[in-house]
Every structure is written in structure tokens, then in C-alpha cells.
Amino acid sequence: MNTNRVLTFLMGLGLALISVQDRLNHALWAVGFALVLFTTTVIITTRLREHKLTLGSKYVYIPLAVIVVSMLMSQSEWTSKLLGVSLLAIYIACVNLEGELKVLIPAVIIGSVSVIACNLWEGARTGGIYSYVNYNLAVGAIVMGTVLVKSKYQWILVTVALAGLLFTGAEEALVALAILGLAVLVRRDWSRKILLPVGALVLVLAVCVPTVLLSQLWGSTQIKTEALDDFGAVVTWRDVAWERALTTIRPLGHGYTPFYVRYESIHNVPLRILYEAGPTAALAWCFAIGYVLVKTKRKYIPVAVIALSLFDHFMWTQLCVYTFAAIGIAMRSNQGDDLIFKKERR
């Protein structure tokens, strides 16, 4: 049995399960997080024993360490501080991980199909298998699951993911698709293969626009806000939260609160880090992501993290493990381009 393959499978399975948040009373999330921590421990101890442990670039692990230290120094609960330390370890493990997380391929397919099926059945926005009500979480899981794996047939996976994203009815999905689409154009990552996802996009629009399905998905929601007595839109109260982050700055922040995910919380990752861990941590996050974007050949990973961080907080809260794992995977050495539609440049 190949140990590296087993570890890669377990890490991918753990990430897939972590995105299933409120099904079975968070049991799948707990199993996934346990798998990720177990795999992280095994990878780090194995690489230490082999004298092959690497931390990646100092321009990445030092800023990430600064963020974690800021979490530890802030007025946070001990569980939050422990999570912060675990996130840094997960980054290190993923830098040392060998192989592709191919188990995420069926995970993305199942998740995308579940979103389409549930939303057609309910006639309203839901999170499919990921969540009863949080359709934005489904966007993060589908996008990150798609960009974290390299496959010969990734263009087919992108097509399935695109359909799932369109059926979420989430504004965050449009933002992510727009920014990733721009990245495709900038990188000139196209060939005849791109006709499949484009055709899927046209087909979904052709089916949805003439019917009431489009208005059902994009004009309704099952989320009742904590701040209002009626049903609110995605942007409700977010400008107030952003203003709070910018006007109540503390050197070490107000405390890392990864489990505070109410509607009135800060829906922007850099601003949330600024509020919770202070300006030093926020600058460190921006520097680390910027450095990864410039230096890595896996460009779609940091682009996806940035896109998903603009108008929501889940890359810092519910899917924080994905963020640190993604940075680690992007910074692995000896990687080729992650071009999807065009042949890899040599």
C-alpha cells in the first residue's frame, strides 16, 4: 500500500466532509475535521522522521504564523486559539502532501448535483448536501473542490461545477465565476474544450430564463436573518458590518471568533481579520495571498480564495481549513500549470 496515496485520499476526504456543515447535526463536519487533523499529524511526523519536512516559502509561512500569533494574543476562546494553531499545521502538511486530491472530484459532482436537485425540488435557494439553508457555503465548497484538484478531465468537472453554481442562486457564485472567468481570459486558457462549459451555461440560461425557475432561485431564500424579522437579501447589513471593522480597529483585534457566522457579522475576509486579529494579521493575510498569486503556477487557487473572500466570511470561518490547505497546496514545489482547457506550458 502506498502511504502517500492513502494520506492524500484521507486529506481529500476530510476536506470534502468538512464542507457538509449542518447535515446529521454536524457529524460529517466533525469526522472530516478529525480526518484532516489525523492526516496532518501523520504527514508532519513522517516528514520529520525522514528529515524532509519543508515549510514552503518564508514569504508565506511567516505571514501565516503572524496571523496565528495574532489569534493567540487576541481575546479569543481557547477553542478558537487551538483551531488557529491547527490551521498553521494543516498548511504545513499540505505543503508536504504528495499527489492530487482526486477524491474531491466525486465530491464536487455529488455536491453540484445535490444543489441542482434540492433547489429544483424546493423551488428556492438551499445549500444542497452542504447545508439546509446556507447556499453561499455550497459555492465555496464547489469552487474550492474544483480548483484544488488537477485532472486530465478537469474541464468536464468545471462544467458540472458551473451548473451547480448557477443553481445555487447565490450572488457570491456570480462574483466567483466573473473573477475566475477573467483569470481564464488573462491566462488565455482556452481551446475547443471550453465549448462544453459555455454550452452548459447557455443551456441552463435557455431553460431558466423563459420559466419562473430563474426568479425562484435568484429571488427567494430560506434564510431568515438574525438582524431582521423578515427575509433579507445577501447584502443585508453588510455595509454596517464593514464600517464597524474599519472604525473600531484594535492592535490585536477583538478576538478570533470562527464560529460567529450570523447575518450581521463581517462578510469580507480581510476586514474580518482586521476586526478579529488586528491590522498586522490583516496585512499578513493580504501579503501571503498576494505572494502566492504571483509565485505559484496553480493560479486558480489563490484567485478562487480571493474571489470567495470579497463578499463573505466562510473562507475564514466555516471553510477556514480550505484556505490554509489551499495555500499549502499552491506552494508545493515541482508543480506544473493548472491550466484547464489549454495544454500545460512546458
C-alpha positions as CSV (number, residue, x, y, z in Angstrom):
1,M,0.0,0.0,0.0
2,N,1.3,3.4,-1.0
3,T,1.4,5.6,2.1
4,N,1.4,8.9,0.2
5,R,-1.7,7.8,-1.7
6,V,-3.5,6.9,1.5
7,L,-2.6,10.2,3.1
8,T,-3.7,12.2,0.0
9,F,-7.0,10.3,0.0
10,L,-7.7,10.9,3.7
11,M,-6.8,14.6,3.4
12,G,-9.2,15.0,0.4
13,L,-11.9,13.0,2.1
14,G,-11.6,15.1,5.2
15,L,-11.9,18.3,3.2
16,A,-14.9,17.0,1.4
17,L,-16.7,16.1,4.6
18,I,-15.8,19.4,6.3
19,S,-17.9,21.3,3.7
20,V,-21.0,19.3,4.8
21,Q,-21.9,21.5,7.7
22,D,-25.3,21.1,9.1
23,R,-26.3,17.6,8.0
24,L,-26.6,14.9,10.7
25,N,-26.1,17.6,13.4
26,H,-22.6,18.5,12.1
27,A,-21.4,14.9,12.5
28,L,-19.9,14.7,9.0
29,W,-18.1,18.0,9.6
30,A,-16.6,16.6,12.8
31,V,-15.5,13.4,11.1
32,G,-13.9,15.4,8.3
33,F,-12.0,17.7,10.6
34,A,-10.8,14.7,12.6
35,L,-9.5,13.1,9.4
36,V,-7.7,16.3,8.4
37,L,-6.1,16.6,11.8
38,F,-5.1,12.9,11.8
39,T,-3.6,13.2,8.3
40,T,-1.8,16.4,9.2
41,T,-0.2,14.8,12.2
42,V,0.9,11.7,10.3
43,I,2.4,13.8,7.4
44,I,4.3,16.2,9.7
45,T,5.7,13.4,11.9
46,T,6.6,11.3,8.9
47,R,8.4,14.1,7.1
48,L,10.2,15.0,10.3
49,R,11.4,11.4,10.7
50,E,12.6,11.4,7.1
51,H,14.2,14.8,7.5
52,K,12.2,16.0,4.6
53,L,9.8,18.4,6.2
54,T,9.5,21.8,4.4
55,L,7.7,24.9,5.5
56,G,7.4,26.3,2.0
57,S,8.4,29.9,1.2
58,K,9.3,32.1,4.2
59,Y,7.2,34.8,2.5
60,V,4.2,32.6,3.1
61,Y,4.7,30.7,6.3
62,I,5.9,33.8,8.2
63,P,2.8,35.8,7.4
64,L,0.6,32.8,8.3
65,A,2.5,32.4,11.5
66,V,1.9,36.1,12.2
67,I,-1.8,35.6,11.8
68,V,-1.9,32.6,14.1
69,V,0.2,34.5,16.8
70,S,-2.3,37.4,16.5
71,M,-5.1,34.9,17.1
72,L,-3.3,33.6,20.2
73,M,-2.7,37.1,21.6
74,S,-6.2,38.3,21.0
75,Q,-9.1,37.9,23.4
76,S,-10.2,34.6,21.9
77,E,-11.7,31.5,23.4
78,W,-9.2,28.6,23.9
79,T,-11.0,26.5,21.3
80,S,-10.5,29.3,18.7
81,K,-6.9,29.6,19.6
82,L,-6.4,25.8,19.2
83,L,-8.1,26.0,15.8
84,G,-5.7,28.7,14.8
85,V,-2.7,26.5,15.6
86,S,-4.3,23.6,13.8
87,L,-4.7,25.7,10.7
88,L,-1.0,26.5,10.5
89,A,-0.2,22.8,10.9
90,I,-2.7,22.0,8.1
91,Y,-0.8,24.4,5.8
92,I,2.5,22.7,6.6
93,A,1.0,19.3,6.0
94,C,-0.4,20.3,2.6
95,V,2.9,21.8,1.5
96,N,4.4,18.4,2.2
97,L,1.5,16.4,0.7
98,E,2.2,14.4,-2.4
99,G,-0.3,13.7,-5.1
100,E,-3.6,15.2,-6.1
101,L,-6.8,15.3,-4.0
102,K,-8.8,13.3,-6.6
103,V,-11.4,12.3,-4.1
104,L,-12.6,15.9,-4.4
105,I,-13.8,15.1,-8.0
106,P,-16.7,12.9,-7.0
107,A,-17.3,15.2,-4.0
108,V,-17.8,18.2,-6.3
109,I,-20.0,16.2,-8.7
110,I,-22.2,14.9,-5.8
111,G,-22.4,18.3,-4.3
112,S,-23.3,20.1,-7.5
113,V,-26.0,17.6,-8.4
114,S,-27.4,17.8,-4.9
115,V,-27.7,21.6,-5.2
116,I,-29.5,21.3,-8.6
117,A,-31.8,18.6,-7.3
118,C,-32.6,20.3,-4.0
119,N,-33.2,23.7,-5.5
120,L,-35.4,22.3,-8.2
121,W,-37.4,20.4,-5.6
122,E,-37.7,23.2,-3.1
123,G,-38.1,26.0,-5.7
124,A,-35.8,28.2,-3.6
125,R,-32.2,28.6,-2.7
126,T,-30.7,25.9,-0.5
127,G,-27.2,24.6,0.1
128,G,-27.9,21.1,-1.2
129,I,-26.0,18.4,0.6
130,Y,-23.7,21.1,2.1
131,S,-26.3,22.9,4.2
132,Y,-30.1,23.1,4.6
133,V,-30.1,26.9,4.1
134,N,-26.6,28.3,3.5
135,Y,-26.3,28.3,-0.3
136,N,-23.2,30.5,-0.1
137,L,-21.4,27.7,1.7
138,A,-22.2,25.4,-1.3
139,V,-20.5,28.0,-3.6
140,G,-17.3,27.9,-1.6
141,A,-17.2,24.1,-1.4
142,I,-17.8,23.6,-5.1
143,V,-15.3,26.3,-6.3
144,M,-12.5,25.2,-3.9
145,G,-13.1,21.5,-4.6
146,T,-12.8,22.2,-8.3
147,V,-9.6,24.2,-8.2
148,L,-7.8,22.1,-5.6
149,V,-7.5,19.1,-7.9
150,K,-5.7,18.8,-11.2
151,S,-7.1,16.2,-13.6
152,K,-6.9,15.4,-17.3
153,Y,-10.7,15.8,-17.4
154,Q,-11.0,18.8,-15.2
155,W,-12.8,20.7,-18.0
156,I,-15.7,18.2,-17.5
157,L,-15.6,18.8,-13.8
158,V,-15.7,22.5,-14.4
159,T,-18.9,22.1,-16.5
160,V,-20.6,20.2,-13.7
161,A,-19.5,22.7,-11.1
162,L,-20.7,25.6,-13.3
163,A,-24.2,24.1,-13.5
164,G,-24.2,23.6,-9.7
165,L,-23.1,27.2,-9.1
166,L,-25.7,28.7,-11.3
167,F,-28.4,26.7,-9.5
168,T,-27.3,28.0,-6.1
169,G,-28.9,31.3,-6.7
170,A,-26.0,32.9,-4.8
171,E,-24.6,36.3,-5.6
172,E,-21.2,35.0,-4.5
173,A,-21.4,32.5,-7.3
174,L,-21.7,35.2,-9.8
175,V,-18.7,37.1,-8.3
176,A,-16.6,33.9,-8.2
177,L,-17.5,33.0,-11.8
178,A,-16.8,36.5,-13.0
179,I,-13.3,36.7,-11.4
180,L,-12.3,33.1,-12.4
181,G,-13.6,33.8,-15.9
182,L,-11.4,36.9,-16.1
183,A,-8.5,34.7,-14.9
184,V,-9.2,32.3,-17.8
185,L,-9.1,35.2,-20.3
186,V,-5.9,36.7,-18.8
187,R,-4.2,33.4,-18.9
188,R,-5.6,32.6,-22.4
189,D,-6.6,29.2,-21.1
190,W,-8.9,28.1,-23.8
191,S,-9.3,25.5,-26.5
192,R,-12.3,23.7,-28.0
193,K,-12.8,22.1,-24.6
194,I,-14.2,25.4,-23.3
195,L,-17.2,24.9,-25.5
196,L,-18.6,22.3,-23.1
197,P,-18.9,24.7,-20.1
198,V,-20.0,27.5,-22.3
199,G,-22.7,25.2,-23.8
200,A,-23.8,24.2,-20.3
201,L,-24.1,27.9,-19.4
202,V,-26.2,28.6,-22.5
203,L,-28.4,25.6,-21.8
204,V,-29.0,26.5,-18.2
205,L,-30.0,30.0,-19.2
206,A,-32.2,28.8,-22.0
207,V,-34.1,26.6,-19.6
208,C,-34.3,29.0,-16.7
209,V,-34.9,32.4,-18.4
210,P,-38.3,31.6,-20.1
211,T,-39.6,29.9,-17.0
212,V,-40.2,31.0,-13.4
213,L,-37.2,28.9,-12.3
214,L,-34.8,31.8,-12.6
215,S,-36.9,34.1,-10.4
216,Q,-37.4,31.3,-7.9
217,L,-33.7,30.6,-7.5
218,W,-32.5,34.2,-7.6
219,G,-35.4,36.0,-6.0
220,S,-36.1,33.8,-2.9
221,T,-34.3,32.4,0.1
222,Q,-34.9,30.1,3.0
223,I,-32.5,32.0,5.3
224,K,-34.1,34.2,7.9
225,T,-31.8,36.9,9.1
226,E,-30.9,37.3,12.7
227,A,-30.9,41.0,12.4
228,L,-34.4,41.4,10.8
229,D,-37.9,40.0,11.3
230,D,-38.4,39.3,7.7
231,F,-36.4,37.5,4.9
232,G,-33.4,39.5,3.8
233,A,-31.1,39.7,0.8
234,V,-27.4,38.6,0.8
235,V,-26.1,42.2,1.2
236,T,-28.4,43.0,4.2
237,W,-26.5,44.9,6.9
238,R,-23.1,44.1,5.4
239,D,-22.2,47.7,4.8
240,V,-22.8,48.4,8.5
241,A,-20.5,45.5,9.5
242,W,-17.8,46.7,7.1
243,E,-17.9,50.1,8.6
244,R,-17.6,48.6,12.1
245,A,-14.5,46.8,11.1
246,L,-12.9,49.9,9.8
247,T,-13.9,52.2,12.6
248,T,-13.2,50.0,15.7
249,I,-9.6,48.8,15.0
250,R,-7.6,47.4,17.8
251,P,-3.9,46.4,17.6
252,L,-4.7,42.8,18.4
253,G,-8.3,42.8,17.3
254,H,-11.5,42.0,19.2
255,G,-10.8,38.2,19.3
256,Y,-10.9,35.4,16.8
257,T,-14.5,34.1,16.5
258,P,-14.6,31.5,13.7
259,F,-18.0,30.1,14.9
260,Y,-19.8,33.5,14.8
261,V,-21.5,33.3,11.4
262,R,-24.7,35.3,11.9
263,Y,-26.0,37.6,9.1
264,E,-24.8,40.8,10.8
265,S,-21.2,39.5,11.0
266,I,-18.5,40.9,8.8
267,H,-18.8,39.4,5.3
268,N,-15.3,40.1,3.9
269,V,-12.3,38.1,4.9
270,P,-9.6,40.9,5.1
271,L,-12.0,43.1,7.0
272,R,-13.0,40.3,9.3
273,I,-9.3,39.5,10.1
274,L,-8.7,43.2,10.7
275,Y,-11.6,43.3,13.2
276,E,-10.8,40.0,14.9
277,A,-7.0,39.7,14.8
278,G,-5.8,43.3,14.2
279,P,-4.2,45.2,11.3
280,T,-0.9,43.2,11.4
281,A,-2.8,40.0,10.8
282,A,-4.9,41.5,8.0
283,L,-1.8,42.8,6.2
284,A,-0.1,39.5,6.7
285,W,-3.1,37.7,5.1
286,C,-3.1,40.1,2.1
287,F,0.7,39.7,1.6
288,A,0.6,35.9,1.8
289,I,-2.3,35.6,-0.7
290,G,-0.6,38.2,-3.0
291,Y,2.7,36.3,-2.9
292,V,1.0,33.0,-3.6
293,L,-0.8,34.6,-6.6
294,V,2.4,35.9,-8.1
295,K,4.7,32.9,-7.4
296,T,2.6,29.8,-7.7
297,K,1.8,28.0,-11.0
298,R,-1.5,27.0,-9.5
299,K,-3.0,30.4,-10.2
300,Y,-6.6,29.4,-10.0
301,I,-6.3,28.5,-6.3
302,P,-5.4,32.0,-5.0
303,V,-7.8,33.6,-7.5
304,A,-10.6,31.4,-6.1
305,V,-9.6,32.3,-2.5
306,I,-9.7,36.0,-3.3
307,A,-12.9,35.8,-5.1
308,L,-14.7,33.9,-2.3
309,S,-13.3,36.3,0.3
310,L,-14.7,39.5,-1.0
311,F,-18.4,39.3,0.0
312,D,-18.5,36.5,2.5
313,H,-16.6,35.2,5.5
314,F,-16.7,31.4,5.1
315,M,-13.1,31.2,3.9
316,W,-12.2,32.5,7.4
317,T,-14.9,30.7,9.3
318,Q,-16.8,27.6,8.1
319,L,-14.2,26.8,5.4
320,C,-11.1,28.2,7.1
321,V,-9.4,24.8,6.7
322,Y,-9.8,25.1,2.9
323,T,-8.0,28.4,2.9
324,F,-4.9,27.2,4.7
325,A,-4.9,23.8,2.9
326,A,-5.2,25.7,-0.4
327,I,-2.3,27.9,0.3
328,G,-0.2,24.9,1.2
329,I,-1.2,23.0,-2.0
330,A,-0.5,26.1,-4.1
331,M,3.0,26.4,-2.7
332,R,4.1,22.8,-3.2
333,S,7.3,22.6,-5.3
334,N,7.6,20.8,-8.7
335,Q,4.1,21.7,-9.9
336,G,3.1,22.5,-13.4
337,D,0.5,25.0,-14.5
338,D,-3.2,24.3,-13.6
339,L,-4.5,25.3,-17.0
340,I,-7.8,23.6,-17.5
341,F,-8.6,24.0,-21.2
342,K,-5.3,24.5,-22.8
343,K,-2.3,22.2,-22.8
344,E,0.1,22.8,-20.0
345,R,3.1,25.1,-20.9
346,R,6.5,23.4,-20.7
